[in-house]
Amino acid sequence: MFNFLKPSPDAKVQVPADKVEGVYKRKQTGVLIATCISYLAYYIIRLIFTTEQKPIMKEYGFSVGQIGLILSCFGVGYGIAKLFMGGWVDKSNTKNFLAFGLYLSCIFNAFLGFTKNFYVILFLMLFISFTQAMGAPACQREISLWFSKKHRGVVFAVWASAHNAGAFACVACIQLATLLFSGSLTMVFITASVISAIIATLMLLINSERPESEGLPNMAEYSGHVELNEKGESTAQELSDKSFADILFHDILTNKVVWAVTLTSMSIYIVRYGVMSWIPSYLPTKGFSVEWAKWLVGIFELSAVPGVIILGLVSDLLKGRRSFVCFLCVIAMILCLVTYFTSTSKALITVVLFIMGSLIYAPLSLVGLMVNEAVPNYAVGMSTGFMGFFQYVFGETMATALIGMLVDKFGWGASSTVIYIAAGVAFLLLVYLVFKERAIMKMEDQVNQTK
């Protein structure tokens, strides 16, 4: 039934040596465009319900609590599903997997437009969370297979910024549907699904699965640079006959770097959602109007895009020292957090939020790359899913549910305490990762110099 998801075998006919570079660059361009635009379309589907929650409450008669339950159901489902989808994509035809997940998301999202039943919507959102979990692992696996370590930082940062563009595209889809169909909620969901399905089809045409299935050498051979994990083993192998359980145990759970990066990511997720989710409620206590506080959420998100790309490029210029760049970002982030929570100046708080977007999203982008680079290429999807599980099931939950309960009981000082602790944990873990990264890079230099 799912034969189209089975990985293609290595090509029998190889691209002639004199044409490898040209074909590689053309395929890389297609992969970058396809992963970015496909992920943008994933975010259109993902954010439609969230963006339209006010009209939904008004038309369907849902309470804030019911909307919150639906959204939390999505978050938990997404976090759990990401682990399993990551393991599945490692053994799949990656480009078909990416498109298939988006097609399924479009179908379930369209169904949302034809029911007002709370429980049906709850289950549909759960199904959407499962299919949405197919996107990031597929994209990250493709980037790891098609781009070398010296270019991967900026490529990954460009891809990671696609979710910001997706948020804008989501609003554009809503406005288009509202204009064309007189504000019909049913047509809002259908319009988003149709546009995303068209994107999935177009991107499928320009995407590529993996180099060796296209008659090209794998990235290690092409770049001439061997990448190693913490045990000094090459990470170049694209496919493996190992079972899901074997990969999870031997390449993920026993990998110290994977654990350190994952917990760093979870800690920064607490900071991200602990700041972003509560901006509309916290800033009015500092004298901001409710409307201006809402705009600052957008400023916080959009200001991150150029910063994330620049810092991704910096990590490439430093020969892949992702941990070091993250470490510097977290130090600056802590200084911004102190200012954000203690200052009474509206201008200063606005500037700090503008800067802090990059200082939070750049490490989140780079740790996603770091966890992929810490494992063999046949385990990239699972490493993404493993980290995503901790980000959403623990990180986002602590930043929203836990902070909400603590603020109700102890006031906003409790919010800053949780965020400071999370930032401190990220700082300590990155100290370890900076030294570990340095040791791994020394091993890589020794291996590549003897070639």
C-alpha positions as CSV (number, residue, x, y, z in Angstrom):
1,M,0.0,0.0,0.0
2,F,2.8,2.4,0.8
3,N,5.3,1.2,-1.8
4,F,5.7,4.7,-3.1
5,L,7.3,5.6,0.3
6,K,10.0,2.9,0.0
7,P,13.5,4.4,-0.7
8,S,14.7,4.2,-4.2
9,P,17.7,2.0,-4.8
10,D,21.1,3.5,-5.8
11,A,21.0,4.5,-9.5
12,K,22.5,1.9,-11.8
13,V,23.8,4.6,-14.2
14,Q,26.2,7.1,-12.6
15,V,26.4,10.8,-13.7
16,P,29.6,11.2,-15.7
17,A,32.4,12.7,-13.6
18,D,32.7,15.8,-15.6
19,K,29.0,16.6,-15.0
20,V,28.7,15.7,-11.3
21,E,29.3,19.3,-10.1
22,G,26.7,20.8,-12.3
23,V,24.1,18.2,-11.6
24,Y,24.8,18.4,-7.9
25,K,24.3,22.2,-7.8
26,R,21.1,21.9,-9.8
27,K,19.7,19.2,-7.6
28,Q,20.8,21.1,-4.4
29,T,18.9,24.2,-5.7
30,G,15.8,22.1,-6.2
31,V,16.1,20.5,-2.8
32,L,16.5,23.8,-1.0
33,I,13.5,25.4,-2.8
34,A,11.3,22.3,-2.3
35,T,12.1,21.9,1.4
36,C,11.5,25.6,2.1
37,I,8.3,26.1,0.2
38,S,6.9,22.7,1.3
39,Y,7.6,23.6,4.9
40,L,5.9,27.0,4.4
41,A,2.8,25.1,3.1
42,Y,2.9,22.8,6.2
43,Y,2.7,26.0,8.3
44,I,-0.2,27.3,6.4
45,I,-2.2,24.2,7.4
46,R,-0.8,24.2,10.9
47,L,-1.8,27.8,11.7
48,I,-5.2,28.1,10.1
49,F,-7.2,26.9,13.1
50,T,-5.0,28.9,15.5
51,T,-5.3,32.1,13.5
52,E,-9.1,31.7,13.0
53,Q,-9.9,30.8,16.7
54,K,-11.9,34.0,17.3
55,P,-14.3,33.5,14.4
56,I,-14.5,29.8,15.2
57,M,-15.5,30.6,18.8
58,K,-18.1,33.0,17.6
59,E,-19.6,30.8,14.9
60,Y,-19.3,27.4,16.5
61,G,-20.0,28.5,20.1
62,F,-16.8,27.2,21.5
63,S,-15.3,28.5,24.8
64,V,-11.7,29.6,25.3
65,G,-11.2,26.4,27.3
66,Q,-12.4,24.2,24.4
67,I,-10.1,26.0,22.0
68,G,-7.2,25.6,24.4
69,L,-7.9,21.8,24.7
70,I,-7.9,21.5,20.9
71,L,-4.6,23.3,20.6
72,S,-3.0,21.4,23.4
73,C,-4.1,18.2,21.8
74,F,-2.3,19.2,18.7
75,G,0.9,20.1,20.5
76,V,1.1,16.8,22.5
77,G,0.1,14.8,19.4
78,Y,2.7,16.6,17.3
79,G,5.5,16.0,19.8
80,I,4.8,12.3,20.2
81,A,4.2,11.7,16.5
82,K,7.4,13.5,15.5
83,L,9.5,10.7,17.1
84,F,7.9,8.0,15.1
85,M,7.7,9.9,11.9
86,G,11.4,10.7,12.2
87,G,12.2,7.0,12.4
88,W,9.9,6.3,9.5
89,V,11.4,8.9,7.2
90,D,14.9,7.5,7.6
91,K,13.7,4.4,5.9
92,S,11.5,6.1,3.3
93,N,11.7,7.9,0.0
94,T,12.2,11.3,1.6
95,K,10.7,13.5,-1.2
96,N,7.6,11.4,-1.4
97,F,7.3,11.3,2.3
98,L,7.4,15.1,2.5
99,A,4.7,15.5,-0.1
100,F,2.5,12.7,1.3
101,G,2.5,14.3,4.8
102,L,1.4,17.6,3.3
103,Y,-1.4,16.0,1.2
104,L,-2.8,14.3,4.2
105,S,-2.7,17.5,6.2
106,C,-4.6,19.2,3.5
107,I,-7.3,16.5,3.5
108,F,-7.8,16.6,7.2
109,N,-7.7,20.4,7.3
110,A,-10.4,20.6,4.6
111,F,-12.6,18.3,6.7
112,L,-12.5,20.9,9.5
113,G,-14.6,23.2,7.3
114,F,-17.5,20.7,7.3
115,T,-18.1,20.1,11.0
116,K,-18.9,22.1,14.1
117,N,-18.8,19.1,16.4
118,F,-16.2,19.7,19.1
119,Y,-15.1,16.1,19.4
120,V,-14.8,15.6,15.6
121,I,-12.7,18.7,15.4
122,L,-10.6,17.4,18.3
123,F,-9.8,14.2,16.5
124,L,-9.2,15.9,13.2
125,M,-6.6,18.2,14.9
126,L,-5.0,15.1,16.4
127,F,-4.7,13.6,12.9
128,I,-3.4,16.8,11.5
129,S,-0.7,16.8,14.2
130,F,0.4,13.3,13.1
131,T,0.7,14.4,9.5
132,Q,2.3,17.7,10.3
133,A,5.0,15.7,12.2
134,M,6.1,14.3,8.8
135,G,7.4,17.7,7.6
136,A,10.4,18.7,9.6
137,P,12.1,15.3,9.8
138,A,11.9,14.9,6.0
139,C,13.2,18.4,5.3
140,Q,16.1,18.0,7.8
141,R,17.1,14.6,6.4
142,E,17.2,16.0,2.9
143,I,19.4,19.0,3.9
144,S,21.8,16.6,5.7
145,L,22.1,14.4,2.7
146,W,22.4,17.1,0.0
147,F,24.6,19.8,1.7
148,S,28.1,19.6,3.2
149,K,29.0,20.7,6.7
150,K,30.6,23.9,5.5
151,H,27.4,25.1,3.8
152,R,24.8,23.4,5.9
153,G,24.5,26.2,8.6
154,V,23.2,28.9,6.3
155,V,21.0,26.4,4.3
156,F,19.5,25.1,7.5
157,A,18.9,28.6,8.7
158,V,17.1,29.6,5.5
159,W,14.9,26.5,5.7
160,A,14.2,27.1,9.4
161,S,13.0,30.7,8.6
162,A,10.3,29.2,6.3
163,H,7.9,28.9,9.2
164,N,7.9,32.7,9.7
165,A,7.0,33.0,6.0
166,G,4.4,30.3,6.5
167,A,2.7,32.4,9.2
168,F,2.4,35.3,6.7
169,A,1.2,33.0,4.0
170,C,-1.4,31.6,6.3
171,V,-2.9,35.1,6.9
172,A,-2.7,35.8,3.2
173,C,-4.8,32.6,2.5
174,I,-7.4,33.7,5.1
175,Q,-7.6,37.1,3.5
176,L,-8.0,35.7,0.0
177,A,-10.7,33.3,1.1
178,T,-12.5,36.0,3.0
179,L,-12.4,38.3,0.0
180,L,-13.6,35.6,-2.5
181,F,-16.1,33.8,-0.3
182,S,-17.6,36.5,2.0
183,G,-15.9,35.3,5.1
184,S,-17.1,31.6,4.9
185,L,-15.1,29.6,7.5
186,T,-15.6,26.4,5.4
187,M,-14.0,28.1,2.4
188,V,-11.1,29.4,4.6
189,F,-10.1,25.8,5.4
190,I,-10.7,24.6,1.8
191,T,-8.7,27.5,0.3
192,A,-5.7,26.8,2.5
193,S,-5.9,23.1,1.7
194,V,-6.1,23.6,-2.1
195,I,-3.2,26.1,-2.1
196,S,-1.0,23.8,0.0
197,A,-1.9,20.8,-2.1
198,I,-0.8,22.7,-5.3
199,I,2.4,23.7,-3.6
200,A,3.0,20.0,-2.6
201,T,2.6,18.9,-6.2
202,L,4.9,21.6,-7.7
203,M,7.6,20.9,-5.1
204,L,7.4,17.2,-5.6
205,L,8.4,17.8,-9.3
206,I,11.6,19.7,-8.4
207,N,12.7,17.8,-5.3
208,S,15.2,14.9,-5.2
209,E,15.4,12.0,-2.9
210,R,19.1,11.4,-2.0
211,P,22.4,11.8,-4.1
212,E,23.1,8.1,-4.7
213,S,19.6,7.4,-6.0
214,E,20.2,10.2,-8.5
215,G,23.5,8.6,-9.8
216,L,25.6,11.0,-7.7
217,P,28.3,10.3,-5.1
218,N,27.1,10.8,-1.5
219,M,28.1,14.1,0.2
220,A,31.1,12.7,2.0
221,E,32.6,11.6,-1.3
222,Y,31.6,14.7,-3.2
223,S,32.9,17.2,-0.7
224,G,35.9,15.2,0.3
225,H,35.1,15.9,4.0
226,V,34.3,13.0,6.3
227,E,32.0,13.9,9.2
228,L,32.3,12.0,12.5
229,N,30.1,11.3,15.5
230,E,31.3,11.5,19.1
231,K,32.7,7.9,18.8
232,G,34.8,8.9,15.8
233,E,32.6,7.0,13.4
234,S,31.7,8.3,9.9
235,T,28.1,9.6,9.6
236,A,28.0,9.3,5.8
237,Q,25.8,6.1,5.5
238,E,22.4,7.1,4.0
239,L,20.4,3.9,4.6
240,S,20.6,1.1,7.2
241,D,19.0,-2.3,7.7
242,K,18.9,-1.7,11.5
243,S,15.5,-1.8,13.1
244,F,13.7,1.2,14.5
245,A,14.6,0.0,18.0
246,D,18.3,-0.6,17.2
247,I,18.7,2.9,15.7
248,L,16.9,4.5,18.7
249,F,19.1,2.7,21.2
250,H,22.5,2.6,19.6
251,D,22.5,5.9,17.7
252,I,20.2,8.1,19.8
253,L,19.7,7.0,23.4
254,T,23.4,6.1,24.0
255,N,24.7,9.2,22.2
256,K,25.7,11.9,24.8
257,V,25.8,14.7,22.3
258,V,22.2,13.9,21.2
259,W,21.0,14.1,24.8
260,A,23.0,17.4,25.5
261,V,21.7,19.0,22.3
262,T,18.1,17.8,22.9
263,L,18.0,19.1,26.5
264,T,19.6,22.4,25.3
265,S,16.8,22.7,22.7
266,M,14.1,21.9,25.3
267,S,15.5,24.6,27.6
268,I,15.5,27.2,24.8
269,Y,12.0,26.2,23.8
270,I,10.9,27.1,27.4
271,V,12.5,30.5,26.9
272,R,10.9,30.9,23.4
273,Y,7.4,30.1,24.4
274,G,7.8,31.5,27.9
275,V,8.4,34.9,26.3
276,M,6.3,34.8,23.1
277,S,3.2,33.1,24.5
278,W,2.8,35.6,27.3
279,I,3.7,38.9,25.5
280,P,0.0,39.9,25.1
281,S,-0.6,39.3,28.8
282,Y,2.7,40.4,30.4
283,L,3.5,43.6,28.6
284,P,0.2,45.4,29.6
285,T,1.6,45.1,33.2
286,K,4.5,47.3,31.9
287,G,2.1,49.9,30.6
288,F,1.8,48.7,27.0
289,S,-1.6,48.8,25.3
290,V,-3.2,45.4,24.5
291,E,-3.1,46.1,20.8
292,W,0.6,47.2,20.8
293,A,1.5,44.1,22.8
294,K,-0.1,41.9,20.1
295,W,2.0,43.7,17.4
296,L,5.1,43.0,19.4
297,V,4.5,39.2,19.0
298,G,4.9,39.7,15.3
299,I,7.9,41.9,15.7
300,F,9.5,39.2,17.9
301,E,8.9,36.6,15.2
302,L,9.8,38.5,12.1
303,S,12.9,40.2,13.5
304,A,14.4,36.8,13.9
305,V,14.6,35.9,10.2
306,P,17.7,37.9,9.1
307,G,19.5,37.2,12.4
308,V,18.9,33.5,12.1
309,I,20.3,33.4,8.5
310,I,23.3,35.6,9.4
311,L,24.2,33.5,12.5
312,G,23.8,30.3,10.4
313,L,26.3,31.7,8.0
314,V,28.6,32.7,10.8
315,S,28.6,29.0,12.0
316,D,29.6,28.0,8.5
317,L,32.4,30.5,8.4
318,L,33.6,29.1,11.8
319,K,33.9,25.7,10.1
320,G,30.8,24.3,11.7
321,R,31.2,25.5,15.3
322,R,27.5,25.6,15.9
323,S,27.8,25.1,19.7
324,F,30.1,28.1,20.0
325,V,27.7,30.4,18.1
326,C,24.8,29.1,20.3
327,F,26.8,29.7,23.4
328,L,27.4,33.4,22.5
329,C,23.7,33.8,21.6
330,V,22.6,32.4,25.0
331,I,24.9,34.7,26.9
332,A,23.4,37.7,25.0
333,M,19.9,36.3,25.4
334,I,20.3,36.1,29.2
335,L,21.3,39.8,29.3
336,C,18.3,40.7,27.2
337,L,16.0,38.6,29.4
338,V,17.2,40.5,32.5
339,T,16.5,43.8,30.7
340,Y,13.1,42.6,29.5
341,F,11.9,41.6,33.0
342,T,13.4,44.5,35.0
343,S,13.1,47.5,32.7
344,T,10.2,49.9,32.8
345,S,11.2,51.7,29.6
346,K,8.7,50.8,26.7
347,A,11.3,51.8,24.1
348,L,14.0,49.6,25.7
349,I,11.7,46.6,26.1
350,T,10.7,47.0,22.4
351,V,14.3,47.0,21.2
352,V,15.2,44.1,23.5
353,L,12.3,42.0,22.0
354,F,13.5,42.9,18.5
355,I,17.0,41.7,19.3
356,M,15.9,38.7,21.4
357,G,14.0,37.1,18.5
358,S,17.3,36.4,16.7
359,L,19.1,35.3,19.9
360,I,16.4,32.7,20.6
361,Y,15.6,31.5,17.1
362,A,19.2,31.2,15.9
363,P,20.2,28.7,18.6
364,L,16.9,26.8,18.0
365,S,17.8,26.6,14.3
366,L,21.4,25.5,15.0
367,V,20.6,22.9,17.6
368,G,18.3,21.3,15.1
369,L,21.3,21.0,12.8
370,M,23.6,19.9,15.6
371,V,21.5,17.0,16.5
372,N,21.4,15.9,12.9
373,E,25.2,16.2,12.6
374,A,25.7,14.1,15.8
375,V,24.2,10.9,14.2
376,P,24.7,8.9,11.0
377,N,22.7,10.0,8.0
378,Y,20.4,7.0,8.3
379,A,19.3,8.3,11.7
380,V,18.8,12.0,10.9
381,G,15.0,11.8,10.9
382,M,14.9,10.0,14.2
383,S,17.2,12.5,15.8
384,T,14.9,15.3,14.7
385,G,11.9,13.4,16.0
386,F,13.6,12.7,19.3
387,M,14.4,16.3,19.9
388,G,11.0,17.4,18.8
389,F,9.4,15.1,21.3
390,F,11.2,16.9,24.2
391,Q,10.6,20.4,22.6
392,Y,6.9,20.1,22.4
393,V,5.8,17.6,25.0
394,F,8.0,19.1,27.8
395,G,9.4,22.4,26.6
396,E,6.2,24.0,25.2
397,T,4.0,22.5,28.0
398,M,6.3,23.9,30.7
399,A,6.3,27.3,29.0
400,T,2.6,27.6,28.8
401,A,0.7,25.4,31.2
402,L,3.3,25.5,34.1
403,I,4.0,29.2,33.7
404,G,0.3,30.0,33.5
405,M,-0.4,28.1,36.8
406,L,2.6,29.7,38.6
407,V,1.6,33.2,37.5
408,D,-1.9,32.6,38.8
409,K,-0.5,31.7,42.2
410,F,2.7,33.8,42.5
411,G,2.5,36.6,39.9
412,W,4.7,37.4,37.0
413,G,7.9,37.0,39.0
414,A,7.4,33.2,38.8
415,S,7.4,33.5,35.0
416,S,10.8,35.2,34.9
417,T,12.2,32.6,37.4
418,V,11.2,29.6,35.2
419,I,12.7,31.3,32.1
420,Y,16.0,32.2,34.0
421,I,16.4,28.6,35.1
422,A,15.8,27.3,31.6
423,A,18.3,29.8,30.1
424,G,20.8,28.8,32.8
425,V,20.4,25.1,32.0
426,A,21.0,25.9,28.3
427,F,24.1,27.9,29.2
428,L,25.6,25.0,31.2
429,L,24.8,22.4,28.5
430,L,26.4,24.5,25.8
431,V,29.6,24.8,27.9
432,Y,29.8,21.0,27.6
433,L,28.9,21.0,23.9
434,V,31.5,23.6,23.0
435,F,34.3,21.4,24.3
436,K,32.7,18.3,22.8
437,E,32.4,20.0,19.5
438,R,36.0,21.0,19.6
439,A,37.1,17.4,20.3
440,I,35.0,16.0,17.4
441,M,36.4,18.6,15.0
442,K,39.9,17.7,15.9
443,M,39.1,14.0,15.1
444,E,37.6,15.1,11.7
445,D,40.7,17.2,10.9
446,Q,43.0,14.2,11.6
447,V,41.0,11.9,9.5
448,N,40.6,14.3,6.6
449,Q,44.3,15.2,6.6
450,T,45.3,11.6,6.2
451,K,43.1,11.1,3.2
